[in-house]
Amino acid sequence: MHAVLRELRPTLALAFPIVVGQVSQMLMGITDSVMIGRVGKVPLAASAFSHSLWIVVFIIGIGLLTSVSVLVARSTMGEEAVYPLAKHDANGELLDGSKHKYTLTFPPEGFPPVNAFWSVTMYDGKTQLLIENPINRYLINSPMLPDLKKGPDGSLTLYIQKDSPGPERESNWLPAPDGPIYLVMRLYWPKTEAPSVLPPGEGSWKPPAIAVAK
């Protein structure tokens, strides 16, 4: 649940003005009905009929705008999101939290190239479900960067393991299952200029390899 809420924050921020506008339209309709109802039944009936027609037009308009906005976004921004997956480490071995501890390091100039935000989410390799853990952390994303510890050179290392790496490193800990690991990176509104993850699988930017911790 924490992971879902964290992913939804940027979406809700964009949706809030639209919600306010639609609620305002509803309140205006209610206010008009109350005021016209004081005049008489016939004006109230006429107002209700016109309001019903307006709702039909409004719904059709919203549907058209929604479809057009998707087409415009795709034509101007390219891919809306890319989802690199990881089940193997740098040596080609299956990720397994019961056998190894791992690290994922973004070099100083190698953070995911996106215009919106990125995240790395941990799943159980067997069930594909989120992992219950003592710190209730299911992902690490770009909004968390101010709270993460970076290296002297500006690089960022995430510690992927089932047990805490210790107080000094726990801010960068992504809890793993005691078994197979399945990682999903989400890149929202990826940049089109180099370095870029686009086209998916062929871009000049690649996710860092997951290394077995030394």
N, C-alpha and C positions, 0 to 999 in steps of 0.2 A: 504493500500500500504506500509506503514512504517513497518507493521508487516511482510509482505512478504519479503521485502528487508532485514530485520534483520535475518530472517530464512535462506535466501539464501547465506549470507556471507560465512559461513563455507564450503558450497557446492562449491561455486565459487572458493574459495582458493584451493580446491582439484582439480577442473577441469582446472584451469589456465594452468598448465604444459602440459596437453593433448591438449588444444586448440593451444598453441604455437607450439607444434610438428606438428599438422595437417596443420596449416597455413604455416609452414616452408616447408612441403612437397609440397604444392600448389605452393609456390614461386619457389622452385627448378624446378618444371615442366615447369613453364612459362619461367624461365631463359634458360633451355635446349632448349625449342622450338625456342626462339629468336636466340640463338647462332647457332643451327643447320640450321635454316632457311637461314642463310647467305651462307651456303654451296650449297644448291640446293633444288629443290622441292622433289625429290625422298627421300633423307635423312630425310627431314622434314616430309614426309608422313609416313616413317618407324618409326620415333620417335613418331608421333602422335598415330599410331597404337599400339606401345608398351606401350605408356603412358595410352591408354584406357584399355589395358589388365591389367596394373598395378592397375588402379583404381578399376576394378572389383575384383581383388584379395584383394586389400586393404579393400574394403567394406565388403567382406566376412570375412576377418580376424578380422576386428573391431567387427562385429556381434558375431563371436565365442568368442572373448576375453571378450566382454561384458557379455555374458551368463555365461562364465566360472568364471568371477570375482564375479558374484552374488552367484554362487554355493560355491566358495571358502570362500566368506565372511560369508555365512550361516554356513559353516562347522567349521570355525575357530572362529567366533564371536557370533554364536547363533543368536538370534533375532537382526535385524538391528535397530528396534525401537519399543517402547511400548507406547500406548496412553491411560492412565487412564482418565476416564471422571468423572465429578462431577455435579450433579444436586440437591443434598441434603446436608444439614448441618449435624453437629455431632449428632443432635437430630432426624434425619430422615425427617426433614421438607424440603419442596422444597425451593431452594434458590430464593430469591426475593428481588431485590434492592429497591423496593418501600416500603418494610416493615422493612427491617433490614440493618444494616451495619455488615460486616463480617471480620474475620481475618483468615489468613492461616499462621501458624508458623512452620518453619523448625527448629528443635532443633540443637544444635552445631554439633552433630555427625549424624544428620539425613537428610542431603541434598541428593537429588536424586543420587543414585550410578550409574554413567554413565562414560564411557570412552571418550565420545565426549561432548555433551552439552545437557541441558534440557531447557524447557520453559513452562510457564503457560499462556494460551491464553484465553481471555474473549470473549464470544459470547452472542448475544441476545437469550434468551431462546425461543422466539416465532419465530423469522425469521432465526436463526442460522447464522446471519451475525455479522461482527465486529461492535463495538460500537463507534460511533463518540463521541469524547470527547475533552475538551479544551486543553489537553496537547498532543494530538495525540499519545496516548500510548494504544496499543492493546494487549500487552503481557509483561511479565517480564521473562527474561531468564538468564542463567548463565553468558553470556558475560557481563551482566549489573551489576554483583555482586560488582565490585569496586565502583560503584556509589550508591549502596544501603546502608542504615543504618542498622547496626546489633546491637543487644542488648549487654549488658556488658558480657554476657556469650557466645557470639558468635552466638546466634540464630538469625534467620531472620524472621520477621513478615511482611506479605503483607497485605495491607488494601484494602479490596474489598467493594467498596461502590460507589454510584452514584455521591456524592459530595466530594470535596477535604477534606482530613483529616487535612488539615492545613499545613503551610510551613515546619514545623519540620518533618512531616511524608510524605510529598508529593512525595519524592523520591521512597517510597515503595508503592505508590498508584497504584492499578490496577482498572481503572474506570469501573463501572458496569452500566448496563441499569436500567432504572426506571421501573423495572418489572422482569419477570423470568430471571434467570441467568443460563448460560451453560458454564462450564469451561472444558478445555481440557489441560492436561499435556502431553508434548511430551518428551520422554526419548530416546535419540539417542545413539546407541551402549551401551546398558545397561551392567553392569558388571555381570559376571557369578558367581563370588565368593561372599559369604555372607558378608554383607547384599546385597541382590539382589532382583530386582523386578521380576526375572525369577524363575519359569515359570509364565507367565502373570496371575495375579489373585491369585497365590498361593505362591509367593515369600516371603522371610523373611522381605523384606522392603515394607511398605505400605505408600501411600501418606498421609500426615497429614490430620486430619479431619478439616473441615471448621467450625469455631465457630462463634456464634453470638457475635458481639462486645459488651462489657460491658460499 
